[in-house]
Amino acid sequence: MWKSAIKQLWKNRKSNRWIFIEIVTVAVLLWYCVDFLYVVVRKNTEPLGINLEHVYRLKLGVDPTQTIDRSNPDSIEALWINPIWQIVQLVNGYPGVETTAYYYASEPYDDNLMFQGYTADEENAYGANIRYVSENYDKVFKVKMKEGGFTDWGIQTSPQGAVVSPELADSLFHTQSATGKTFRDYYEPSLKFRVAGVSQPTKYNIYERYGLFIYTPFNMLRLAYTIPVIGFRISPEADIPGFEQRFTEEMKSKLNIGPFYLFSLSSYDYKAEVYETATGINKYVNIITWMILFFLFIIFLGMLGTFWFQMESRQGEIGLRMALGSSRKGVLNYIMTESLALFSAAFLPALIICASLAYWDVTYTYNNAMDYTWGRFWITIIATAIILAGTILVGVLIPARRAAKLHPVEALREE
């Protein structure tokens, strides 16, 4: 059947020329659309590496009238560090709160990223975004680990435990299995770390790329000059509308300890909404996505109409084949085979064009959110082929079935 269909296409090559060109053009444009949609879906399904559900973010304000002798360690501990720990304990004791931690820098859904260099061999330095965290941070954010965990987290421990991303582990030690290995801060040689664990890849928002990242404990020097953010996880039953207002009303006076006071409280869900609104990420992606979906609908209608019209004009041929003894099923199979043969012949040059565009990276990915790989190419080109072939078969099958139901004499008479 395939041989007969190919011969028929060759005989009708002049009449099929424009359909051939249309399929090639539509296939390339469709591949571009499918590739963009693939990136959007892939980035939305990629985990952040942490769980922000039911997690709240408490920011502290500082009374500028209260002075602290920064040259006196006892003054720092009594008037700055101890009040922070007291606030954390009070928050942790609030009804519904499961666990509490404090942290600083490179927060999710925030452009305030802190960058630091690290080395394992004294020669090569690798920059990584850093987040200083206290004990229980992993429990608050349910940090997903590849190996190890958040251990040796006391601020007086040396070398301090650190949790690194697999990308940083691979850069420092040329392996993602790095638990127990030591490295140091490139700019502060005395600050040494031991890998306590390797986390799952981490990013800060949906359309961010995974990169080099490190969790390190607050050391005394860092905590003395930092106003940390306090994060806490509450039980799903306690996470109801009005929680922020109730917490603020009940805890505002209690958290007024030392130089600190409760400045603001919000959920990370709200923080994500604010960030996405401020940056316009979701609005932009949604607009482009809907434009592409509309374009795909237009492509579907165009291809459907082309093959529908072609089948309507071949009713006489279908009637003749049935008059000569072909069954309805046999006629439909032949028509579908011929259409797929035409599609295959046209999709081959389209495949070459798309592969060339992919090789030269002539593609579009929002915010450079994902590397272009051949795996990505084959997924999107196969999806493109399935969509286009399905559209062509629908455009052929419906009118062909309608024509095949006609009596051969009626089909020939219409012809």
CORLINPE-V703578 format. One record per backbone hydrogen bond with DSSP energy under -1.0 kcal/mol. NH is the residue of the N-H (numbers start at 0). CO is the residue of the C=O. E is the energy in kcal/mol with one decimal. If there is no record, write none. Layout:
NH CO E
NH CO E
//
This chain:
4 0 -2.5
5 1 -2.6
6 2 -2.1
7 3 -2.1
8 4 -2.3
9 5 -2.2
10 6 -2.1
11 7 -1.8
12 9 -1.3
15 11 -1.9
19 15 -2.6
20 16 -2.3
21 17 -2.4
22 18 -2.5
23 19 -2.1
24 20 -2.5
25 21 -2.9
26 22 -2.5
27 23 -1.8
28 24 -2.2
29 25 -3.0
30 26 -2.1
31 27 -1.7
32 28 -1.9
33 29 -2.9
34 30 -2.5
35 31 -1.9
36 32 -2.3
37 33 -2.4
38 34 -2.0
39 35 -2.2
40 36 -2.6
41 37 -2.8
42 38 -2.8
43 39 -1.8
44 40 -1.3
50 140 -3.2
54 51 -1.5
55 231 -2.8
56 265 -3.4
57 229 -3.5
58 263 -2.5
60 260 -3.1
62 258 -3.1
65 62 -1.3
69 67 -1.3
71 68 -1.7
75 71 -2.2
76 72 -2.4
77 73 -2.5
78 74 -2.6
79 75 -1.6
80 75 -2.2
81 76 -2.7
83 79 -1.4
84 80 -2.1
85 81 -2.5
86 82 -2.4
87 83 -2.3
88 84 -2.1
89 85 -2.3
90 86 -2.6
91 87 -2.4
92 88 -1.2
93 90 -1.5
96 93 -2.1
97 232 -3.4
98 232 -1.1
100 230 -2.5
102 228 -2.4
103 131 -2.1
105 111 -1.7
108 203 -2.8
112 110 -2.0
115 127 -2.2
117 125 -1.8
118 183 -2.3
125 117 -2.7
127 115 -2.9
128 211 -2.1
129 113 -2.4
130 213 -2.0
131 103 -2.1
132 215 -2.6
133 101 -1.9
136 133 -1.4
139 135 -2.2
140 136 -2.5
142 137 -1.2
143 48 -2.0
145 197 -3.3
146 197 -1.8
148 195 -2.1
150 148 -1.4
156 153 -1.6
159 191 -1.8
160 151 -1.9
161 193 -1.8
162 214 -2.1
163 196 -2.0
164 212 -2.5
168 164 -2.5
169 165 -2.2
170 166 -1.6
171 167 -2.7
172 168 -2.9
173 169 -1.5
179 194 -3.1
180 177 -2.2
182 192 -2.0
183 118 -2.5
184 190 -2.5
185 116 -2.3
190 187 -2.4
191 189 -1.0
192 182 -3.2
193 159 -2.7
194 180 -3.2
195 161 -2.7
196 161 -1.2
197 146 -2.4
198 163 -2.3
199 143 -3.1
202 47 -1.8
207 204 -1.5
210 201 -1.0
213 128 -2.1
214 162 -3.4
215 130 -1.8
222 218 -2.7
223 219 -1.7
225 222 -1.1
228 102 -3.2
229 57 -2.6
230 100 -2.7
231 55 -1.9
232 98 -2.2
233 53 -2.4
234 95 -2.5
238 234 -1.2
239 237 -2.1
242 239 -1.7
245 241 -2.4
246 242 -2.8
247 243 -2.5
248 244 -2.4
249 245 -2.1
250 246 -2.4
251 247 -1.7
254 250 -2.3
255 252 -1.1
256 254 -1.8
259 256 -2.2
260 60 -1.7
262 58 -2.4
263 58 -1.5
265 56 -1.7
267 54 -2.2
270 266 -1.9
271 267 -2.4
272 268 -1.9
273 269 -2.6
274 270 -2.5
275 271 -2.6
276 272 -2.1
277 273 -2.7
278 274 -2.5
279 275 -1.3
283 279 -2.4
284 280 -2.7
285 281 -2.9
286 282 -2.3
287 283 -2.5
288 284 -2.8
289 285 -2.6
290 286 -2.2
291 287 -2.4
292 288 -2.6
293 289 -2.3
294 290 -2.3
295 291 -2.8
296 292 -1.9
297 293 -2.2
298 294 -2.6
299 295 -2.6
300 296 -2.5
301 297 -2.8
302 298 -2.9
303 299 -2.6
304 300 -2.7
305 301 -2.2
306 302 -2.2
307 303 -2.3
308 304 -2.6
309 305 -1.9
310 306 -2.3
311 307 -2.4
312 308 -1.8
313 310 -1.1
314 311 -1.0
317 313 -2.4
318 314 -2.7
319 315 -2.5
320 316 -2.4
321 317 -2.0
322 318 -2.3
323 319 -1.6
324 321 -1.3
325 320 -2.4
330 326 -2.4
331 327 -2.6
332 328 -2.5
333 329 -2.1
334 330 -2.6
335 331 -2.6
336 332 -2.4
337 333 -2.7
338 334 -2.2
339 335 -2.5
340 336 -2.2
341 337 -2.2
342 338 -2.5
343 339 -2.8
344 340 -2.3
345 341 -2.0
346 342 -2.6
347 343 -1.4
349 345 -1.2
350 346 -2.8
351 347 -1.9
352 348 -2.4
353 349 -2.7
354 350 -2.5
355 351 -2.0
356 352 -2.3
357 353 -2.6
358 354 -2.5
359 355 -2.1
360 357 -1.3
361 356 -3.3
362 360 -1.5
367 364 -2.1
368 365 -1.7
376 372 -1.9
377 373 -2.6
378 374 -2.0
379 375 -2.3
380 376 -2.8
381 377 -2.0
382 378 -2.1
383 379 -2.2
384 380 -2.3
385 381 -2.4
386 382 -2.5
387 383 -2.7
388 384 -2.7
389 385 -2.5
390 386 -2.2
391 387 -2.3
392 388 -2.5
393 389 -2.2
394 390 -2.4
395 391 -1.6
396 392 -3.4
397 393 -1.6
399 395 -2.0
400 396 -2.8
401 397 -2.0
402 398 -2.4
403 399 -2.4
404 400 -1.2
410 406 -2.4
411 407 -2.3
412 408 -2.3
413 409 -2.5
414 410 -1.6
//
